[in-house]
Amino acid sequence: MSEIKIAAPPAHELPGRSIVKMNGAGNAILVLDLRGTDYVPTPEDARALAATPGLAYDQLMAISDPISPGEHAFMTIFNQDGSLSASCGNGTRCVAHYLAERTGATTINLATSAGKLSVRREGPLSFTVDMGRPRLDWREIPLAHAVADTGAVDLDLFGLPPASCVSMGNPHAIFFVPEAEKFDLAAIGPVVEHDPLFPQRINVSLAQVLSPDHVRLNVWERGAGLTLACGTAACATLVAAVRAGLTRRRATIDLPGGSLIISWREEDDHIEMTGPVELEFVAKIDSAIFGAAAAAP
């Protein structure tokens, strides 16, 4: 295992702490283990890590000691621009793998500011996350004002159809289009993300339904931009598709980085997401370079 030297925030608890680079279906994830300390990274720390050669990520998952009995850790989630996110499905699977490898547990219980998440191990590199219930009320997404139907919000932008808006702990706008690749999501994403209708900004997805159990998806993540995968977007897309009568309650969602299986359970309204994780490398924070410029390995 090679040691990666990175600039570290001035906190004495950090030397020797693990930095783990992973991906979930291509979604670049950085896991920072801060258990045993009371330190929480700042937005400036998150931006510095994202700019460090070799450590670029879509989401930073900082794990701290649990705050409730029965939990393995509390997760603070940052986007690469330093903004906070309450949910990240692919990152949650990566954290579950990290903790399962160290505890031997086959079920990992985690918490975020949006609530509790339970993850079960399906195989060496496959995990299922119970993502909880989708939120469909305009106040919960949230939108800036009431709309007649959160499943059909007309933004009148780029010739797109009405958006279906869903929260999975973070807000999503899904546009169902005949051919996702024919739209320039790099141009569409930032405009929709910052539309005044979305006071907390929004994740933007272009979805192409291939069959009742198969969807192709491209995602612009708020605070991160174009991404190879987004687990909460896949969950929100299935919800939107079922509401529109386009798919069944279980479907494979193909993203540029890989595929996820999403199920919306009728019995309790919970969404389950099953997908892979991949470990890229493990490194340690080097106390010798506190305050120094980041250096590539």
C-alpha positions in Angstrom: 0.0 0.0 0.0 1.5 3.3 -1.1 1.2 6.3 1.2 -0.4 9.4 -0.3 0.7 12.7 1.2 -2.1 15.2 1.4 -2.6 18.6 3.0 -4.4 18.1 6.2 -6.5 20.4 8.4 -4.7 21.5 11.7 -6.2 18.9 14.0 -4.0 16.7 16.2 -6.4 13.7 15.8 -5.8 13.3 12.0 -2.3 11.9 11.7 -2.5 8.2 10.6 -6.2 8.4 9.9 -7.4 6.3 6.9 -8.2 7.8 3.6 -9.9 5.3 1.3 -10.6 5.9 -2.4 -13.5 3.7 -3.7 -16.1 3.8 -6.3 -19.7 2.6 -6.4 -20.7 1.9 -10.0 -18.2 4.5 -11.1 -19.3 7.2 -8.6 -15.9 8.4 -7.1 -16.1 8.1 -3.3 -13.5 9.1 -0.6 -14.0 7.6 2.8 -12.4 9.6 5.7 -12.4 7.7 9.0 -12.7 10.1 11.9 -14.0 7.7 14.5 -12.5 8.2 17.9 -12.3 12.0 17.4 -14.8 14.8 17.6 -13.4 16.5 14.4 -15.8 17.1 11.5 -14.2 18.3 8.2 -15.1 21.8 7.0 -16.2 22.7 3.5 -12.6 24.1 3.0 -11.2 20.7 3.9 -13.6 19.0 1.5 -12.6 21.3 -1.4 -8.9 20.8 -0.6 -9.2 17.0 -0.7 -11.1 17.2 -4.0 -8.3 19.2 -5.5 -5.6 16.9 -4.3 -4.0 14.8 -7.1 -5.2 11.2 -6.8 -8.0 12.0 -4.4 -10.6 13.7 -6.7 -14.1 12.5 -5.7 -17.8 13.0 -6.3 -18.6 12.6 -2.6 -16.6 12.6 0.6 -18.0 10.4 3.2 -16.6 11.4 6.7 -17.5 8.8 9.2 -17.7 9.6 12.9 -18.6 7.7 16.1 -22.3 6.6 16.2 -24.6 8.8 18.1 -27.3 6.2 18.8 -27.2 2.6 20.1 -27.0 -0.1 17.4 -25.4 2.1 14.8 -21.9 1.6 13.4 -21.1 5.2 12.4 -22.6 8.6 11.6 -21.8 9.9 8.1 -21.2 13.5 7.1 -21.4 13.8 3.3 -19.7 16.5 1.2 -19.9 17.3 -2.5 -16.6 18.2 -4.2 -17.5 21.9 -4.0 -17.7 21.7 -0.2 -21.5 21.7 0.0 -23.2 19.2 2.2 -25.4 16.4 1.1 -27.8 14.5 3.3 -27.7 11.3 1.2 -25.4 9.4 -1.2 -26.4 5.8 -2.0 -23.2 4.8 -3.8 -21.1 6.3 -1.0 -23.2 4.5 1.6 -22.4 1.2 0.0 -18.7 2.1 0.1 -18.8 3.0 3.8 -20.7 -0.2 4.5 -17.9 -2.2 2.7 -15.2 -0.3 4.7 -16.9 -1.0 8.0 -17.9 -4.6 7.1 -14.3 -5.5 6.3 -13.2 -4.1 9.7 -16.0 -5.5 11.9 -17.1 -8.7 10.1 -20.7 -7.5 10.3 -23.0 -8.5 7.4 -25.5 -5.7 8.2 -24.2 -2.2 8.7 -26.4 0.5 10.3 -25.5 4.1 9.5 -27.0 7.5 10.2 -26.9 10.8 8.4 -28.6 14.2 9.0 -31.5 12.8 6.9 -32.0 9.7 9.0 -30.9 6.1 9.4 -29.8 3.7 6.7 -29.4 -0.1 6.9 -27.1 -1.9 4.5 -26.8 -5.6 4.1 -23.9 -7.4 2.4 -24.9 -9.5 -0.6 -21.5 -10.7 -1.6 -17.8 -9.7 -1.3 -18.3 -6.5 -3.3 -22.1 -6.2 -3.5 -24.4 -4.4 -1.0 -28.1 -3.5 -0.7 -29.0 -0.2 1.0 -32.5 0.5 2.4 -32.8 4.1 1.3 -36.1 4.7 3.2 -39.2 6.3 1.7 -39.2 8.8 -1.1 -40.5 12.3 -0.4 -43.0 13.6 -2.9 -44.5 16.7 -1.3 -43.3 20.0 -2.6 -42.2 21.1 0.8 -40.1 18.0 1.4 -38.3 18.1 -1.9 -38.1 21.1 -1.4 -39.6 23.5 -4.0 -39.8 27.2 -3.6 -43.6 27.1 -3.9 -46.5 24.7 -4.3 -47.1 23.0 -7.6 -50.1 21.1 -8.9 -48.2 17.9 -9.3 -44.6 17.2 -8.3 -44.6 14.4 -10.8 -45.0 16.9 -13.7 -43.3 20.2 -13.1 -42.9 22.3 -16.3 -39.7 24.3 -16.2 -39.9 25.2 -19.9 -36.2 24.8 -20.4 -34.1 23.3 -23.3 -37.2 21.7 -24.9 -37.4 19.2 -22.1 -40.7 17.6 -20.9 -42.0 18.3 -17.4 -39.8 17.1 -14.6 -40.7 14.6 -12.0 -39.3 15.9 -8.6 -38.5 13.5 -5.8 -36.4 13.7 -2.6 -34.3 10.8 -1.4 -32.9 12.9 1.4 -31.5 15.1 -1.4 -33.6 16.7 -4.2 -33.9 15.3 -7.7 -35.5 16.4 -11.0 -35.9 13.6 -13.5 -36.7 14.3 -17.2 -38.0 11.3 -19.2 -36.7 11.7 -22.8 -36.8 9.4 -25.9 -33.0 9.4 -26.2 -30.9 10.6 -23.3 -27.7 11.0 -25.3 -29.3 13.6 -27.7 -29.4 16.2 -24.9 -26.4 18.1 -23.7 -26.6 17.5 -19.9 -23.4 19.5 -19.3 -25.3 22.5 -20.5 -28.7 21.6 -19.0 -27.4 20.5 -15.6 -26.2 23.8 -14.1 -29.2 25.8 -15.3 -31.7 23.4 -13.8 -29.6 22.9 -10.7 -29.7 26.6 -10.0 -33.3 27.3 -11.1 -35.1 29.5 -8.5 -37.7 26.8 -8.0 -35.1 24.8 -6.1 -34.0 26.6 -3.0 -31.5 23.9 -2.1 -30.4 23.4 -5.7 -31.2 20.0 -7.3 -29.7 16.9 -9.0 -30.7 16.6 -12.6 -31.3 13.4 -14.5 -32.1 12.5 -18.1 -33.9 9.1 -18.1 -34.6 6.9 -21.1 -37.0 4.0 -20.4 -35.9 1.0 -22.4 -38.5 -1.5 -21.0 -40.7 -1.8 -17.9 -37.7 -3.1 -16.0 -34.8 -1.3 -17.6 -33.8 2.4 -17.7 -30.8 4.3 -19.0 -29.8 7.3 -16.9 -27.4 10.2 -17.1 -26.9 12.5 -14.1 -25.8 16.0 -13.2 -25.1 16.1 -9.5 -25.5 19.3 -7.6 -22.1 20.4 -6.4 -20.3 17.8 -8.5 -21.4 18.1 -12.1 -21.5 15.2 -14.6 -21.0 11.9 -12.8 -20.6 8.3 -13.8 -23.2 7.2 -11.3 -25.6 8.5 -8.6 -27.4 6.1 -6.4 -30.0 8.5 -5.1 -30.8 9.6 -8.7 -31.3 6.0 -9.7 -33.8 5.6 -6.7 -35.6 8.8 -7.5 -35.8 7.8 -11.2 -37.5 4.5 -10.4 -40.0 6.3 -8.2 -40.7 8.9 -10.9 -41.1 6.1 -13.5 -43.5 4.1 -11.4 -45.6 7.2 -10.7 -45.8 7.9 -14.4 -46.7 4.3 -15.2 -43.5 3.8 -17.2 -41.9 0.9 -15.2 -42.5 -1.8 -12.7 -41.5 -1.3 -9.1 -38.2 -3.1 -9.7 -35.8 -2.2 -12.5 -32.2 -2.1 -13.6 -30.9 1.4 -13.9 -27.9 1.7 -16.3 -25.6 4.6 -15.6 -22.3 5.4 -17.5 -20.3 3.8 -14.7 -22.4 0.7 -14.2 -25.8 -0.7 -13.3 -27.9 -0.6 -10.1 -30.9 -2.6 -9.2 -33.6 -0.5 -7.6 -36.8 -1.8 -5.9 -39.7 0.2 -4.4 -41.4 -2.0 -1.9 -45.1 -1.8 -1.7 -45.4 -3.1 1.8 -43.6 -0.2 3.5 -42.8 2.3 0.7 -39.1 1.8 1.2 -36.6 2.0 -1.7 -33.8 -0.7 -1.9 -30.7 -0.2 -4.0 -28.3 -3.0 -4.8 -25.0 -2.4 -6.5 -21.2 -3.0 -6.5 -18.3 -1.3 -4.7 -14.7 -1.2 -5.7 -11.7 -0.4 -3.6 -9.1 1.6 -5.4 -6.5 2.3 -2.7 -6.0 3.0 1.0 -3.7 5.8 2.2 -2.9 7.6 5.5 -2.8 11.2 6.4 0.8 12.2 6.9 1.4 14.6 9.8 4.7 15.7 8.4 3.0 17.8 5.7 0.3 19.6 7.8 -0.2 22.9 6.1 2.0 22.0 3.1 0.9 21.7 -0.5 -0.6 18.4 -1.5 1.7 16.1 -3.3 0.8 13.2 -5.6 2.1 9.8 -4.7 
